[in-house]
Amino acid sequence: MKLVTQIYELTKMLPDDERFGLTSQMRRCSVSVPSNIAEGWGRLSRKNYIQFLRISRGSLYELETQILITKQLNYINDSKAVESLIIEISKMLNSLIRKLEEKN
């Protein structure tokens, strides 16, 4: 959820004309990460949980791409903290998925 907070702060710096474009998309992606983790956990099935973790990971990678786009468009300069957090979350998700798959 720290990622969501950081993305909301970061997207405040984007131009107003991106409010319904990149800003909205980046916010939805960031919210999707913890939301899918929670939904998968709530399904009470390892198979479903793994699937929702994969969806969460997909949203995370999508967000990473959008951050790169905002940098190329020179909308933001410093995204190191967010990028580091994305890498950390990615490692955690990959590790959890791998461990859950080993138990099958």
VENGI-V544174 format. One record per residue. N is the residue number from 1. RES is the residue in one letter. PHI is phi in whole degrees, 0 to 359 (* if undefined). OMEGA is omega in whole degrees, 0 to 359 (NA if undefined). D_LAST is the distance of its C-alpha to the last C-alpha in Angstrom with 1 decimal. Layout:
# VENGI-V544174
N/RES/PHI/OMEGA/D_LAST ; N/RES/PHI/OMEGA/D_LAST
This chain:
# VENGI-V544174
1/M/*/174/28.7 ; 2/K/299/179/30.9 ; 3/L/299/180/30.2 ; 4/V/301/180/31.6 ; 5/T/300/181/34.7 ; 6/Q/295/180/35.3 ; 7/I/291/178/35.0 ; 8/Y/298/178/37.4 ; 9/E/292/181/39.8 ; 10/L/296/183/39.5 ; 11/T/287/174/40.0 ; 12/K/296/181/43.2 ; 13/M/275/181/44.7 ; 14/L/286/180/44.1 ; 15/P/298/180/47.2 ; 16/D/301/181/47.9 ; 17/D/288/175/47.7 ; 18/E/262/183/43.9 ; 19/R/305/181/43.3 ; 20/F/261/178/41.9 ; 21/G/252/184/40.4 ; 22/L/300/182/38.6 ; 23/T/302/181/39.0 ; 24/S/297/182/37.5 ; 25/Q/296/180/34.6 ; 26/M/295/179/33.8 ; 27/R/294/179/33.9 ; 28/R/297/179/31.6 ; 29/C/299/182/29.0 ; 30/S/295/179/29.2 ; 31/V/290/180/28.9 ; 32/S/296/183/25.9 ; 33/V/299/180/23.8 ; 34/P/290/180/23.8 ; 35/S/295/180/24.1 ; 36/N/289/175/20.9 ; 37/I/298/181/19.0 ; 38/A/295/181/20.8 ; 39/E/296/179/20.2 ; 40/G/298/178/16.5 ; 41/W/298/182/16.4 ; 42/G/289/180/18.8 ; 43/R/284/176/16.8 ; 44/L/58/178/14.9 ; 45/S/220/181/11.6 ; 46/R/301/181/8.6 ; 47/K/300/178/8.7 ; 48/N/294/180/12.5 ; 49/Y/300/178/12.5 ; 50/I/300/181/10.9 ; 51/Q/298/180/13.4 ; 52/F/289/174/16.2 ; 53/L/294/177/15.5 ; 54/R/294/177/16.0 ; 55/I/297/178/19.1 ; 56/S/300/179/20.3 ; 57/R/297/177/20.1 ; 58/G/298/177/22.0 ; 59/S/296/179/24.7 ; 60/L/296/179/24.9 ; 61/Y/293/176/25.6 ; 62/E/298/179/28.0 ; 63/L/298/179/29.8 ; 64/E/301/178/30.1 ; 65/T/296/180/31.8 ; 66/Q/294/176/34.1 ; 67/I/295/177/35.2 ; 68/L/299/178/36.1 ; 69/I/297/180/38.1 ; 70/T/297/177/40.0 ; 71/K/291/179/40.8 ; 72/Q/295/178/42.2 ; 73/L/277/181/44.2 ; 74/N/60/175/45.6 ; 75/Y/280/179/44.6 ; 76/I/226/179/43.1 ; 77/N/250/186/43.8 ; 78/D/248/178/41.6 ; 79/S/234/184/37.9 ; 80/K/301/182/36.7 ; 81/A/297/180/35.4 ; 82/V/292/180/33.3 ; 83/E/296/177/32.1 ; 84/S/295/179/31.1 ; 85/L/293/177/29.2 ; 86/I/298/178/27.4 ; 87/I/298/180/26.4 ; 88/E/297/180/25.2 ; 89/I/294/178/23.2 ; 90/S/300/178/21.7 ; 91/K/298/179/20.6 ; 92/M/296/180/19.1 ; 93/L/295/179/17.1 ; 94/N/300/180/15.9 ; 95/S/295/181/14.9 ; 96/L/296/179/13.1 ; 97/I/300/180/11.2 ; 98/R/301/181/10.4 ; 99/K/295/179/9.3 ; 100/L/292/179/7.1 ; 101/E/291/179/5.4 ; 102/E/296/182/5.5 ; 103/K/281/180/3.8 ; 104/N/284/NA/0.0
